[in-house]
Each structure stands twice: as C-alpha cells, then as structure tokens.
Amino acid sequence: MKYLILFLTSLSVTLPTSIKAAESYLVMEAHSSRVLLAANSEQKRPVASLTKVATAKVALDWAKISQTSLSTMITVPAAAFTFGGANPMGLRPGDRISFRDALYSALLGSDGIAAQALADHVGRALLVRRQRAGDPIKTFVAEMNQLAKALGMRRTRFANAHGFNLPRRKGYSTAADMARLGVHVMRDTGFTFFVKQATRSVSVVNVEGKKLNYKIGNTNSLLGQLGINGIKTGLTAAAGQCLVVNAHRSPLVKKIDDSRSQIRKRDLMVVVLGSADRIGRAKQLINQSWPLYDQWAADGYPVSPKGRELIVVPSL
C-alpha cells in the first residue's frame, strides 16, 4: 500500500487563552479548512489511543484495496500482548475475531489487543504480497506513517498500532496533525459508520472453539451531544486526556436560481491533547467556535492572501 504524497499547508492560529501550558487544542471547520481556535497546536506530544484512528483507517483502506471482506476472521497473535494496554474482552493468543468486530473494539472500546491483531493480520498480508520477510506489525506501522506523510502530518510519528508508549519506541503527534487526520477519516463513510455507534455487539471465538459475545460501549461520552458524531478518545499517564470529536451542523443551502442551489457543509473538527478535562474543554471549544464561524460566514468567508488561517487536507 502506498499513499499519495501531496502538499499540505501547515498552520495554526493561536488566540489568547487561559489554559494550562501543558494542554494543546485546535478547532477547524472541516470543509472550508478554516482554523477557528488553537493553542500549542504544533507541540509534539503523545496522543495515546488517538493512534488507533490511523490504525483503523489503514486497516480499512487495505481491506478495500485487497477486496477483503470485513467478515474475515483474524487470529489474535502472541505479539499483540507486548504492552500493558486495554483488553476489554480479555482476548488471548489464538482467539479469533472478525475484521469488523476488531475495528469496533479498537475504535469504540479503545481495545489495544484488537488493534494489534488488525496490524498483525494486515502486516502479514502486505509482506506476502511484497514477497518479503519481516515483522508484520512494524510493516503495518510503516503504512500508518506513510498515511501521516501523505496528509502532511510532518510533526507526527507513529511507533505502534495501539498508542501506548514503550521505552525507545515512543510515538507523537500534534493537535494540528490530529485535526488533519480527523478530517481525512471523517470523509470516509465507512469509517464514520464505526465511530458514530454508541454501542456494538461483537463476538469472539476463543481458543477452545467457544463463541463469546460482548457489548462494546463507545468511550466517547460526548457522542450525540452538540452535534457530535465521532470520533475517538485517548488516555495514558504520559499523554493525559486526549480527544478528537467531529461536531456536525446541517448544511447551509443558498438558492442561486430556480434550478440551482449552493450547499455549504459545516463540521467542526475539535482536537484536545494533554487535558485535565477533555470533555469540558471540547464543549467549551465547540460553543466558542460556532459563533466565530458564523461571524466569518457573515463577513463573506474572507481568506488572507497566503491562507495562513487554513489547514487544507488533501483528498487521497
């Protein structure tokens, strides 16, 4: 898999704020690329399970390109247990889970073992396709970094598929870069279908051949509030509380004549990193940002000559 590398304007707008220096955030309107609020948005920092957004997107892209059914059963490898991350279903080496259910568990339940299982499965397939030997999970993570590069995430490096930093294998990103990724993945209707679910029933076939059923709850407690329809939470001691959410408003429709109308979509991409209260901060940012967007719209959507207030995310 190779992602097309395109130029991307790199920019953040910093406004006066009273937040703690350790916190980073950025809010942009996804369709116009307009940054509305930002602070410390280019600061490199761990992003915990927000990493799984890239994991899931690479896995979904591979499934589409390879025409692999999401019902395909994948095996949980022993290599998935090399860190101390979340394992909400108590998966064990040799258990089998569908590609689809592994995605649900990784995205909704922040399941690190399911994320590793996806990475191992796809990485092995890539190595076979390339007729190479190697570590399948490292091969998969390389594709995550190719995606980041294609999106212009120049201050991002993914070290693994789960987001839990290990000694000498630490990943990082920025609020601006995670906004780029968030805008990209929410353009994919397949991806958005996963992250808009509040709960999902999944099943696992354990090593003894017994089918076990689980109900996975979405860790994004803001889902359904303030127009929020995705996407992902993250939390580790090193990263603090992290959150990316998409806040949707109905499109604006302007009638041009009897046969034509102009439709302007409206979605806020909100990223909060290293917060002590990601839920409160996200709500505050959304409530502050919509009036700023409305004023910009009332002024005729002006953009400076060099477009420094924009983050333009390429279509891959």
Secondary structure by P-SEA (a helix, b strand, c coil): cccbbbbbbbbbbbccccccccccccccccccccccccccccbbbbbccaaaaaaaaaaaaaaaaacccccbbbbbccccccccccccccccccbbbcaaaaaaaaaccccaaaaaaaaaaaaaaaaaaacccccaaaaaaaaaaaaaaaacccccccccccccccccccccccaaaaaaaaaaaaacaaaaaaaaccbbbbbbbccccbbbbbbbbbccccccccccccccccccccccccbbbbbbccbbbbbccccbbbbbbbbbbccccccccaaaaaaaaaaacaaaaaaaaaaccccccccccccccccc
